[in-house]
Amino acid sequence: MIVSLSGIRGVLNADMNLADASRFALNFASATGSGEFLLARDPRKTGPALSKAVSAAMMSLGSTVYDYGIISTPALFRESRRRELPAVMVTASHNEPEFNGLKFIIDGAGIGQETLDAVAGGRKGRKEGFASGVLKSSQRSAYVDDLVERFGAGSCEGVKVALDLGGGAAISHAVPLLGKLGCQVSSLNDAYGIFNRRVDPVADDLELLRRIVRQKECDIGLAFDCDGDRLVIVDSAGRKRTGDFMLTLALSELLGATGERRVVVSTDTTQAVDDVAKKAGAQVFRSKVGEANVVGVMKEKSARLGAKGAVGASSTVPSTTAETPCSLRSP
């Protein structure tokens, strides 16, 4: 089992079990002190069992749990920020299907080291006996509506997009979102839990997506991982682009659109962001590697744009923080 700021991951009934998930959920509930929590999962087969373990543990403390079912990690991050409630995402992100795990969210951001230590420690703050909590299911995410409001319905009219949804949680929002923005969408691997390629689009050659982009003369191709927070772009020529390319492209657009003059990036982020920022008259601050470290420096410097980079992947969904390399954060 792997325990890190990116989440807790393992193989159920091998190096992780339902008792572990219950303990982590109880510790998280105790650490936050909240009586309400959001819950969601990706489409892995072990997701329902882990979700039930998490919700049962939190309800034993008398908490109300709002279960969104299958939605993407970026959608749950945004719901956490919008509703000002802590959240648990049941996912192993870009790991292969046999893995699963838990990602913890507070105020629309990943947790810091102090909270992780509390979550991963022995069971703490547990009162004797059980309280009667409430599980409210079939919650509807406002993610698509929020993004349509931000960018404008029909604002991408006529843009041709090919999607490789990888059988993952992005199915819940990518097609309806792009449709409302006016895009012409062709989708592949759009059945929940059917993984016809590597879960991690960075590790896959995306041959089918690249072929469809060329055959249908699409403007862009987008490939997602299982929980929808890892994105790879295929350009109009059918070329799979790098995370550095995507990050600098997105950052350039955001700096121009927002007028922000402060950007925080992790030390493993491409130096190209310095050139992009310089052209926009912005200052770059660098943090230690890791999403929580980027967010911490953003708060310290009062910066509204941040990115953490590495090789290959990108998540450029506004108003959220993604676990994967080259994620962008904006308000």
Phi, psi and omega in degrees: 000135180256129178241117180207174178296340178281348179136173177254126186223147177186187177256120184300133181068015172241284177249009177210143179225178183293330177296322176299313181300319179297317180297314180298319181295318178298316180295320178295316179299318180293321182293324182277330182074010181274153176257003180224141182218151173258149182218139175207173181209165170266180190276014180299151183298330181275358182300312181301318181295315179294320178299319179294321178296318180293311182295320179297319180297315181291322179293333178295343176266003181089011184279156170262128182244125178259109186262117181271355184070223182272110169219170182281159175301314176302323178296319180290323174304314182292321178297321178299318179289316183296318184265356179056046179229145175292158186214157174233126175254122177273105186194155167245019174054242186271003177288160184295163192302332183290343178273156168204177183177194183228137173240132184252138188228134175227127179054039176074020180219160176292159183280160177267180185297321182299316179291321178300318179299321179292321181293317187276349182286186176295164183297123185231155174068017184273121178278155177291144178082184183231141174262169181258104178268182183229135174250121178245113185260178178060033173293145180255125178287141177268010188303309182297313181298320179298317182287324176296319178297321181293314186265338178098126178301132179077006184291343178245033184307126175087352179289130182263121185235133171253132182243132167250099187276353171061018182072013188257191187290342179297343176304327185291340184226333189297312182294310179297324180297307182294327176297316180291334176281354176099009182283152169267114191249132169244127185241143178239154176050050187253033173246126183305130172076006175258107187257098183265004176211180175301140180300320180277112181294340176292323184276349182259150180279352176054040185301315182295316179298316180297322179293317180295320178302316181289315184296320183265004179053050180284155177283332183198154172237142181231129179238134184243161172266193191292324181255009172074018179249003175239124187233136172236138181258137169248126184280178186294344177269003180082021180263132175283121185264159183277165176297322178299318179300313182295319182295312181294324177297311182295318181296321177301316179295316182294320179297320179291322185281326186262337183075011180294148183237011176226132180226135177248130177227156176281162186294342180268010180276142182308142178293347179299335179295331178294321178293318179297315181295320181298318179297330181269000181074026183255157179255139181254130174246140182246138179247174170295162180295139177123140181303313182299323179291321177298312181298320179299316179289327176302316179294319181297320184263003183055041179265143182252000176233135179211156180211147171235129189242158171198209184261128160101323188242166178206145170230116187239026178286123182299153172065032176207162173245133180253156181287333194276168175303151177060044176269147180246144178234132174213160184289000000 
